[in-house]
Amino acid sequence: MPERREAETRLRRLRKTEPIRRLVSETALTASNFIAPVFVRYGKGVTEPVEAMPGVNRYSVDRVSEYATRLEEAKIPAVLLFGIPESKDEVGSGAYASEGVVPRAIAEIKKTTPSMVVAADVCLCEYTSHGHCGVLKGGQVDNDATLPLLAKAAVEYARAGADIVAPSAMMDFQVAAIRSALEDARLSETLVMGYSAKFASSFYGPFREAAGSAPSFGDRKAYQMSPANSRQAMREIEKDVQEGADIVMVKPALSYLDIIAQARSRFHLPIAAYSVSGEYSAIKAAAMNGWIDERAMAMEVLTSIKRAGADVIITYFAEAAAGWLKEGL
């Protein structure tokens, strides 16, 4: 009899054909994972391209519902709104004005696409004359003086119909302040998505052009996290969980996949990851120069974020990626 050989493990058998590869895929990316960021501004009939982010626009309130309708048709369940005010001041009063651009946009979207989940970013940076995320005292951001203003903005957005408020200022106790204010306003059903591990990243540049939110002096390293710290990121997330966050976020996504994976292994609530403007613009720029395949690279990045453990992906590729998924790409 011929000598029996040990069974040979040939892993390539699992990669032989596209149907087999789909069958054994460990990560499933769908349009229902996406939140599309949306910039809203004052004016009428405005669809204004963002130069640093090809394919991304700023929409006036009367135009934002058209975009929301397109997203709904693409099976994207949610948007995240960022407001661009007409004027700015030292205390960012436009962020918490009841007739501000974000409350008006929320109402417009809910009127046109009532099933769309609307999240609203809660921060002061777009609204302050100095571009920092809170009230200044002696040239520094005053954490505790900023909290009631963030809470006031969150309540206004919730009253306008926002399903989710998303504090991004990286102030200590911001989730607790907002959760308490929502309870006091009888808006306890509103979800809080904390920008829990938000890093002081060089990937935010194109966003700051889109939102007009670059600081006029200094930087945000005193309140956003150092890219070198992962243990501290877990402490920040744990703190937001304790303060009542319903969803926690890691931002940016691509350079922080390890943070997403650590968070997934430690926390048992939904985890969002924000694939930020610099990630998007880098891919778009390389594709426009013919250096890479835009679809292939964007989908690889989004799949990696999902594989790392994110339940929710905030991405400027949302509409395009939903189309590619539909086409089976």
Contacts in CASP RR format, 6 or more apart in sequence:
PFRMAT RR
TARGET T0000
AUTHOR 0000-0000-0000
METHOD contacts of the structure
MODEL  1
MPERREAETRLRRLRKTEPIRRLVSETALTASNFIAPVFVRYGKGVTEPV
EAMPGVNRYSVDRVSEYATRLEEAKIPAVLLFGIPESKDEVGSGAYASEG
VVPRAIAEIKKTTPSMVVAADVCLCEYTSHGHCGVLKGGQVDNDATLPLL
AKAAVEYARAGADIVAPSAMMDFQVAAIRSALEDARLSETLVMGYSAKFA
SSFYGPFREAAGSAPSFGDRKAYQMSPANSRQAMREIEKDVQEGADIVMV
KPALSYLDIIAQARSRFHLPIAAYSVSGEYSAIKAAAMNGWIDERAMAME
VLTSIKRAGADVIITYFAEAAAGWLKEGL
14 20 0 8 1.000
14 21 0 8 1.000
14 24 0 8 1.000
15 21 0 8 1.000
26 307 0 8 1.000
27 303 0 8 1.000
27 306 0 8 1.000
27 307 0 8 1.000
28 306 0 8 1.000
29 299 0 8 1.000
29 302 0 8 1.000
29 303 0 8 1.000
29 306 0 8 1.000
29 321 0 8 1.000
29 325 0 8 1.000
30 325 0 8 1.000
31 74 0 8 1.000
31 75 0 8 1.000
31 76 0 8 1.000
31 77 0 8 1.000
31 318 0 8 1.000
31 321 0 8 1.000
31 322 0 8 1.000
31 323 0 8 1.000
31 325 0 8 1.000
31 326 0 8 1.000
32 75 0 8 1.000
32 76 0 8 1.000
32 77 0 8 1.000
33 306 0 8 1.000
33 310 0 8 1.000
33 311 0 8 1.000
33 312 0 8 1.000
33 313 0 8 1.000
34 76 0 8 1.000
34 77 0 8 1.000
34 78 0 8 1.000
34 312 0 8 1.000
34 313 0 8 1.000
34 314 0 8 1.000
34 315 0 8 1.000
34 318 0 8 1.000
34 321 0 8 1.000
34 322 0 8 1.000
35 76 0 8 1.000
35 77 0 8 1.000
35 78 0 8 1.000
35 79 0 8 1.000
35 80 0 8 1.000
35 117 0 8 1.000
35 119 0 8 1.000
35 272 0 8 1.000
35 312 0 8 1.000
35 313 0 8 1.000
35 314 0 8 1.000
35 315 0 8 1.000
35 318 0 8 1.000
36 71 0 8 1.000
36 76 0 8 1.000
36 78 0 8 1.000
36 79 0 8 1.000
36 80 0 8 1.000
36 314 0 8 1.000
36 315 0 8 1.000
36 316 0 8 1.000
36 318 0 8 1.000
36 319 0 8 1.000
37 79 0 8 1.000
37 80 0 8 1.000
37 82 0 8 1.000
37 314 0 8 1.000
37 315 0 8 1.000
37 316 0 8 1.000
38 59 0 8 1.000
38 64 0 8 1.000
38 67 0 8 1.000
38 68 0 8 1.000
38 79 0 8 1.000
38 80 0 8 1.000
38 81 0 8 1.000
38 82 0 8 1.000
38 105 0 8 1.000
39 50 0 8 1.000
39 56 0 8 1.000
39 57 0 8 1.000
39 58 0 8 1.000
39 59 0 8 1.000
39 82 0 8 1.000
39 83 0 8 1.000
39 84 0 8 1.000
39 210 0 8 1.000
39 211 0 8 1.000
40 58 0 8 1.000
40 59 0 8 1.000
40 60 0 8 1.000
40 61 0 8 1.000
40 64 0 8 1.000
40 81 0 8 1.000
40 82 0 8 1.000
40 83 0 8 1.000
40 84 0 8 1.000
40 101 0 8 1.000
40 102 0 8 1.000
40 105 0 8 1.000
41 48 0 8 1.000
41 58 0 8 1.000
41 59 0 8 1.000
41 60 0 8 1.000
41 83 0 8 1.000
41 84 0 8 1.000
41 101 0 8 1.000
42 60 0 8 1.000
42 61 0 8 1.000
42 84 0 8 1.000
42 85 0 8 1.000
42 86 0 8 1.000
42 101 0 8 1.000
43 60 0 8 1.000
43 61 0 8 1.000
43 62 0 8 1.000
44 60 0 8 1.000
44 62 0 8 1.000
45 60 0 8 1.000
45 62 0 8 1.000
45 63 0 8 1.000
46 58 0 8 1.000
46 59 0 8 1.000
46 60 0 8 1.000
46 63 0 8 1.000
47 57 0 8 1.000
47 58 0 8 1.000
47 59 0 8 1.000
47 60 0 8 1.000
47 63 0 8 1.000
48 57 0 8 1.000
48 58 0 8 1.000
48 59 0 8 1.000
49 55 0 8 1.000
49 56 0 8 1.000
49 57 0 8 1.000
50 56 0 8 1.000
50 57 0 8 1.000
50 58 0 8 1.000
50 206 0 8 1.000
50 209 0 8 1.000
50 210 0 8 1.000
51 209 0 8 1.000
52 205 0 8 1.000
52 206 0 8 1.000
52 209 0 8 1.000
52 210 0 8 1.000
52 277 0 8 1.000
52 281 0 8 1.000
53 206 0 8 1.000
53 207 0 8 1.000
53 209 0 8 1.000
53 210 0 8 1.000
53 277 0 8 1.000
53 280 0 8 1.000
53 281 0 8 1.000
53 284 0 8 1.000
53 316 0 8 1.000
54 281 0 8 1.000
54 284 0 8 1.000
54 288 0 8 1.000
55 284 0 8 1.000
56 210 0 8 1.000
56 280 0 8 1.000
56 316 0 8 1.000
57 67 0 8 1.000
58 84 0 8 1.000
58 210 0 8 1.000
59 66 0 8 1.000
59 67 0 8 1.000
61 101 0 8 1.000
61 104 0 8 1.000
61 105 0 8 1.000
61 108 0 8 1.000
62 108 0 8 1.000
64 105 0 8 1.000
64 108 0 8 1.000
64 109 0 8 1.000
65 108 0 8 1.000
65 109 0 8 1.000
65 111 0 8 1.000
65 112 0 8 1.000
65 113 0 8 1.000
68 79 0 8 1.000
68 109 0 8 1.000
68 112 0 8 1.000
68 113 0 8 1.000
68 116 0 8 1.000
69 112 0 8 1.000
69 113 0 8 1.000
70 319 0 8 1.000
71 79 0 8 1.000
71 116 0 8 1.000
71 318 0 8 1.000
71 319 0 8 1.000
72 113 0 8 1.000
72 115 0 8 1.000
72 116 0 8 1.000
74 318 0 8 1.000
74 319 0 8 1.000
74 322 0 8 1.000
74 323 0 8 1.000
74 326 0 8 1.000
75 322 0 8 1.000
76 318 0 8 1.000
76 319 0 8 1.000
76 322 0 8 1.000
77 116 0 8 1.000
77 117 0 8 1.000
78 116 0 8 1.000
78 117 0 8 1.000
78 118 0 8 1.000
78 119 0 8 1.000
78 163 0 8 1.000
78 164 0 8 1.000
78 312 0 8 1.000
79 109 0 8 1.000
79 116 0 8 1.000
79 117 0 8 1.000
79 118 0 8 1.000
79 119 0 8 1.000
80 119 0 8 1.000
80 120 0 8 1.000
80 121 0 8 1.000
80 166 0 8 1.000
80 314 0 8 1.000
81 102 0 8 1.000
81 105 0 8 1.000
81 106 0 8 1.000
81 118 0 8 1.000
81 119 0 8 1.000
81 120 0 8 1.000
81 121 0 8 1.000
81 162 0 8 1.000
82 102 0 8 1.000
82 121 0 8 1.000
82 126 0 8 1.000
82 210 0 8 1.000
82 211 0 8 1.000
83 101 0 8 1.000
83 102 0 8 1.000
83 105 0 8 1.000
83 121 0 8 1.000
83 126 0 8 1.000
83 211 0 8 1.000
84 101 0 8 1.000
84 126 0 8 1.000
84 211 0 8 1.000
84 212 0 8 1.000
85 94 0 8 1.000
85 95 0 8 1.000
85 100 0 8 1.000
85 101 0 8 1.000
85 126 0 8 1.000
85 127 0 8 1.000
86 101 0 8 1.000
88 94 0 8 1.000
88 127 0 8 1.000
88 128 0 8 1.000
88 129 0 8 1.000
88 131 0 8 1.000
89 127 0 8 1.000
89 128 0 8 1.000
89 129 0 8 1.000
90 128 0 8 1.000
90 129 0 8 1.000
90 130 0 8 1.000
90 135 0 8 1.000
90 136 0 8 1.000
91 124 0 8 1.000
91 128 0 8 1.000
91 135 0 8 1.000
91 149 0 8 1.000
92 124 0 8 1.000
92 127 0 8 1.000
92 128 0 8 1.000
92 129 0 8 1.000
92 134 0 8 1.000
92 149 0 8 1.000
93 127 0 8 1.000
94 100 0 8 1.000
94 127 0 8 1.000
95 102 0 8 1.000
95 122 0 8 1.000
95 123 0 8 1.000
95 124 0 8 1.000
95 126 0 8 1.000
95 127 0 8 1.000
95 149 0 8 1.000
95 153 0 8 1.000
96 149 0 8 1.000
96 152 0 8 1.000
96 153 0 8 1.000
96 156 0 8 1.000
97 103 0 8 1.000
97 156 0 8 1.000
98 156 0 8 1.000
98 159 0 8 1.000
100 156 0 8 1.000
102 120 0 8 1.000
102 156 0 8 1.000
102 157 0 8 1.000
102 160 0 8 1.000
103 156 0 8 1.000
103 157 0 8 1.000
103 159 0 8 1.000
103 160 0 8 1.000
104 160 0 8 1.000
106 118 0 8 1.000
106 120 0 8 1.000
106 157 0 8 1.000
106 160 0 8 1.000
106 161 0 8 1.000
106 162 0 8 1.000
107 160 0 8 1.000
107 161 0 8 1.000
109 116 0 8 1.000
109 118 0 8 1.000
110 116 0 8 1.000
110 118 0 8 1.000
110 161 0 8 1.000
117 163 0 8 1.000
117 164 0 8 1.000
118 161 0 8 1.000
118 162 0 8 1.000
118 163 0 8 1.000
118 164 0 8 1.000
119 162 0 8 1.000
119 163 0 8 1.000
119 164 0 8 1.000
119 165 0 8 1.000
119 166 0 8 1.000
119 193 0 8 1.000
120 154 0 8 1.000
120 157 0 8 1.000
120 162 0 8 1.000
120 164 0 8 1.000
120 165 0 8 1.000
120 166 0 8 1.000
121 166 0 8 1.000
121 168 0 8 1.000
122 150 0 8 1.000
122 153 0 8 1.000
122 154 0 8 1.000
122 157 0 8 1.000
122 165 0 8 1.000
122 166 0 8 1.000
122 167 0 8 1.000
122 168 0 8 1.000
122 169 0 8 1.000
122 174 0 8 1.000
122 178 0 8 1.000
123 133 0 8 1.000
123 150 0 8 1.000
123 167 0 8 1.000
123 168 0 8 1.000
123 169 0 8 1.000
124 131 0 8 1.000
124 132 0 8 1.000
124 133 0 8 1.000
124 134 0 8 1.000
124 135 0 8 1.000
124 146 0 8 1.000
124 149 0 8 1.000
124 150 0 8 1.000
124 153 0 8 1.000
124 169 0 8 1.000
125 131 0 8 1.000
125 132 0 8 1.000
125 133 0 8 1.000
125 134 0 8 1.000
125 169 0 8 1.000
125 211 0 8 1.000
125 213 0 8 1.000
125 215 0 8 1.000
126 211 0 8 1.000
126 212 0 8 1.000
126 213 0 8 1.000
128 134 0 8 1.000
129 216 0 8 1.000
130 136 0 8 1.000
130 215 0 8 1.000
130 216 0 8 1.000
130 217 0 8 1.000
131 213 0 8 1.000
131 214 0 8 1.000
131 215 0 8 1.000
131 216 0 8 1.000
132 141 0 8 1.000
132 215 0 8 1.000
132 220 0 8 1.000
133 141 0 8 1.000
133 146 0 8 1.000
133 168 0 8 1.000
133 169 0 8 1.000
133 170 0 8 1.000
133 171 0 8 1.000
133 220 0 8 1.000
133 223 0 8 1.000
134 141 0 8 1.000
134 142 0 8 1.000
134 145 0 8 1.000
134 146 0 8 1.000
134 149 0 8 1.000
134 169 0 8 1.000
134 171 0 8 1.000
135 141 0 8 1.000
135 142 0 8 1.000
135 145 0 8 1.000
135 146 0 8 1.000
135 149 0 8 1.000
136 142 0 8 1.000
137 145 0 8 1.000
140 222 0 8 1.000
141 171 0 8 1.000
141 222 0 8 1.000
141 223 0 8 1.000
143 171 0 8 1.000
143 172 0 8 1.000
143 173 0 8 1.000
143 223 0 8 1.000
144 173 0 8 1.000
146 169 0 8 1.000
146 171 0 8 1.000
146 174 0 8 1.000
147 171 0 8 1.000
147 173 0 8 1.000
147 174 0 8 1.000
147 177 0 8 1.000
148 177 0 8 1.000
150 167 0 8 1.000
150 169 0 8 1.000
150 171 0 8 1.000
150 174 0 8 1.000
150 177 0 8 1.000
150 178 0 8 1.000
151 177 0 8 1.000
151 178 0 8 1.000
151 180 0 8 1.000
151 181 0 8 1.000
152 181 0 8 1.000
154 165 0 8 1.000
154 167 0 8 1.000
154 178 0 8 1.000
154 181 0 8 1.000
154 182 0 8 1.000
154 190 0 8 1.000
154 192 0 8 1.000
155 181 0 8 1.000
155 182 0 8 1.000
155 185 0 8 1.000
155 187 0 8 1.000
157 165 0 8 1.000
158 165 0 8 1.000
158 182 0 8 1.000
158 185 0 8 1.000
158 187 0 8 1.000
158 190 0 8 1.000
159 185 0 8 1.000
159 187 0 8 1.000
162 190 0 8 1.000
163 190 0 8 1.000
163 191 0 8 1.000
164 190 0 8 1.000
164 191 0 8 1.000
164 192 0 8 1.000
164 193 0 8 1.000
164 246 0 8 1.000
164 247 0 8 1.000
165 178 0 8 1.000
165 182 0 8 1.000
165 190 0 8 1.000
165 191 0 8 1.000
165 192 0 8 1.000
165 193 0 8 1.000
166 192 0 8 1.000
166 193 0 8 1.000
166 194 0 8 1.000
166 195 0 8 1.000
166 249 0 8 1.000
167 174 0 8 1.000
167 175 0 8 1.000
167 178 0 8 1.000
167 192 0 8 1.000
167 194 0 8 1.000
167 195 0 8 1.000
168 194 0 8 1.000
168 195 0 8 1.000
168 198 0 8 1.000
168 251 0 8 1.000
169 195 0 8 1.000
169 223 0 8 1.000
170 195 0 8 1.000
170 198 0 8 1.000
170 220 0 8 1.000
170 223 0 8 1.000
170 224 0 8 1.000
170 225 0 8 1.000
171 223 0 8 1.000
172 239 0 8 1.000
173 243 0 8 1.000
174 194 0 8 1.000
175 192 0 8 1.000
175 194 0 8 1.000
175 239 0 8 1.000
175 240 0 8 1.000
175 243 0 8 1.000
175 244 0 8 1.000
175 245 0 8 1.000
176 243 0 8 1.000
176 244 0 8 1.000
178 192 0 8 1.000
179 192 0 8 1.000
179 243 0 8 1.000
179 244 0 8 1.000
179 245 0 8 1.000
182 188 0 8 1.000
182 190 0 8 1.000
182 192 0 8 1.000
191 246 0 8 1.000
191 247 0 8 1.000
192 244 0 8 1.000
192 245 0 8 1.000
192 246 0 8 1.000
192 247 0 8 1.000
193 245 0 8 1.000
193 246 0 8 1.000
193 247 0 8 1.000
193 248 0 8 1.000
193 249 0 8 1.000
193 272 0 8 1.000
194 240 0 8 1.000
194 245 0 8 1.000
194 247 0 8 1.000
194 248 0 8 1.000
194 249 0 8 1.000
195 249 0 8 1.000
195 251 0 8 1.000
195 274 0 8 1.000
196 233 0 8 1.000
196 236 0 8 1.000
196 237 0 8 1.000
196 239 0 8 1.000
196 240 0 8 1.000
196 245 0 8 1.000
196 248 0 8 1.000
196 249 0 8 1.000
196 250 0 8 1.000
197 225 0 8 1.000
197 233 0 8 1.000
197 236 0 8 1.000
197 237 0 8 1.000
197 248 0 8 1.000
197 249 0 8 1.000
197 250 0 8 1.000
197 251 0 8 1.000
197 256 0 8 1.000
197 259 0 8 1.000
197 263 0 8 1.000
198 224 0 8 1.000
198 225 0 8 1.000
198 249 0 8 1.000
198 251 0 8 1.000
199 224 0 8 1.000
199 225 0 8 1.000
199 226 0 8 1.000
199 227 0 8 1.000
199 233 0 8 1.000
199 251 0 8 1.000
199 252 0 8 1.000
199 256 0 8 1.000
200 219 0 8 1.000
200 220 0 8 1.000
200 221 0 8 1.000
200 224 0 8 1.000
200 225 0 8 1.000
200 226 0 8 1.000
200 227 0 8 1.000
201 224 0 8 1.000
201 227 0 8 1.000
201 251 0 8 1.000
201 252 0 8 1.000
201 255 0 8 1.000
201 276 0 8 1.000
203 252 0 8 1.000
203 254 0 8 1.000
203 255 0 8 1.000
203 276 0 8 1.000
203 277 0 8 1.000
203 278 0 8 1.000
203 279 0 8 1.000
204 252 0 8 1.000
204 276 0 8 1.000
204 277 0 8 1.000
204 278 0 8 1.000
205 214 0 8 1.000
205 277 0 8 1.000
205 278 0 8 1.000
206 277 0 8 1.000
206 278 0 8 1.000
206 280 0 8 1.000
206 281 0 8 1.000
207 213 0 8 1.000
207 276 0 8 1.000
207 277 0 8 1.000
207 278 0 8 1.000
208 214 0 8 1.000
210 277 0 8 1.000
225 232 0 8 1.000
225 233 0 8 1.000
225 236 0 8 1.000
226 232 0 8 1.000
227 255 0 8 1.000
227 256 0 8 1.000
230 258 0 8 1.000
230 259 0 8 1.000
230 262 0 8 1.000
233 250 0 8 1.000
233 259 0 8 1.000
233 262 0 8 1.000
233 263 0 8 1.000
234 262 0 8 1.000
234 263 0 8 1.000
234 266 0 8 1.000
237 248 0 8 1.000
237 263 0 8 1.000
237 266 0 8 1.000
237 267 0 8 1.000
238 266 0 8 1.000
238 267 0 8 1.000
240 248 0 8 1.000
241 248 0 8 1.000
241 267 0 8 1.000
241 269 0 8 1.000
245 269 0 8 1.000
246 269 0 8 1.000
246 270 0 8 1.000
247 269 0 8 1.000
247 270 0 8 1.000
247 271 0 8 1.000
247 272 0 8 1.000
247 312 0 8 1.000
248 263 0 8 1.000
248 267 0 8 1.000
248 269 0 8 1.000
248 270 0 8 1.000
248 271 0 8 1.000
248 272 0 8 1.000
249 271 0 8 1.000
249 272 0 8 1.000
249 273 0 8 1.000
249 274 0 8 1.000
249 314 0 8 1.000
250 256 0 8 1.000
250 259 0 8 1.000
250 260 0 8 1.000
250 263 0 8 1.000
250 271 0 8 1.000
250 272 0 8 1.000
250 273 0 8 1.000
250 274 0 8 1.000
250 310 0 8 1.000
251 273 0 8 1.000
251 274 0 8 1.000
251 276 0 8 1.000
252 274 0 8 1.000
252 275 0 8 1.000
252 276 0 8 1.000
252 278 0 8 1.000
252 279 0 8 1.000
253 260 0 8 1.000
253 273 0 8 1.000
253 274 0 8 1.000
253 275 0 8 1.000
253 276 0 8 1.000
253 279 0 8 1.000
253 305 0 8 1.000
253 310 0 8 1.000
253 313 0 8 1.000
254 275 0 8 1.000
254 279 0 8 1.000
254 301 0 8 1.000
254 304 0 8 1.000
254 305 0 8 1.000
256 273 0 8 1.000
257 304 0 8 1.000
257 305 0 8 1.000
257 308 0 8 1.000
258 308 0 8 1.000
260 271 0 8 1.000
260 273 0 8 1.000
260 305 0 8 1.000
260 308 0 8 1.000
260 309 0 8 1.000
260 310 0 8 1.000
261 308 0 8 1.000
261 309 0 8 1.000
263 271 0 8 1.000
263 309 0 8 1.000
264 271 0 8 1.000
264 308 0 8 1.000
264 309 0 8 1.000
264 310 0 8 1.000
270 311 0 8 1.000
270 312 0 8 1.000
271 309 0 8 1.000
271 310 0 8 1.000
271 311 0 8 1.000
271 312 0 8 1.000
272 310 0 8 1.000
272 311 0 8 1.000
272 312 0 8 1.000
272 313 0 8 1.000
272 314 0 8 1.000
273 305 0 8 1.000
273 308 0 8 1.000
273 309 0 8 1.000
273 310 0 8 1.000
273 312 0 8 1.000
273 313 0 8 1.000
273 314 0 8 1.000
274 314 0 8 1.000
275 301 0 8 1.000
275 302 0 8 1.000
275 305 0 8 1.000
275 313 0 8 1.000
275 314 0 8 1.000
275 315 0 8 1.000
275 316 0 8 1.000
275 317 0 8 1.000
277 316 0 8 1.000
279 301 0 8 1.000
280 315 0 8 1.000
280 316 0 8 1.000
280 317 0 8 1.000
283 292 0 8 1.000
283 294 0 8 1.000
283 297 0 8 1.000
283 298 0 8 1.000
283 301 0 8 1.000
283 317 0 8 1.000
284 294 0 8 1.000
286 292 0 8 1.000
286 294 0 8 1.000
286 297 0 8 1.000
287 293 0 8 1.000
287 294 0 8 1.000
287 297 0 8 1.000
295 320 0 8 1.000
295 324 0 8 1.000
295 329 0 8 1.000
298 317 0 8 1.000
298 320 0 8 1.000
298 321 0 8 1.000
298 324 0 8 1.000
299 321 0 8 1.000
299 324 0 8 1.000
299 329 0 8 1.000
302 313 0 8 1.000
302 315 0 8 1.000
302 317 0 8 1.000
302 321 0 8 1.000
305 313 0 8 1.000
306 313 0 8 1.000
315 321 0 8 1.000
END
